[in-house]
Amino acid sequence: MASQHNICCTLILRVLQKYEQGFILDPVVMSPTHTVKDIIQAKKRFGFSGIPITNNGHMGEKLVGLVTQRDIDFLTDDEMETPISEVVKIEVLPILFNALSI
């Protein structure tokens, strides 16, 4: 049976392996159909403060939103099965991209 110390070290390594010099090498990406519960579980497991949302939940696809803690802070337990598409304002990003290209 693994000791509590070994379990803690394993969890810390799992989080640290996703970072290299401040860059996230293997980000957690979700789709608009994932639920608030999925976001909360990913935040607990990996410690990320924001999770990118792509149109199909895969890295390299079109970015359609970003879920932050502020998006889910005030949701109740009854809203945990709510799809991310109902929590995040997906229309905001095209405006941002247009502003950045000016």
Secondary structure by P-SEA (a helix, b strand, c coil): cccaaaaaaaaaaaaaaacccccccccccccccccaaaaaaaaaaccccbbbbcccccccccccccccccccccccccccccccccccccaaaaaaaaaaac
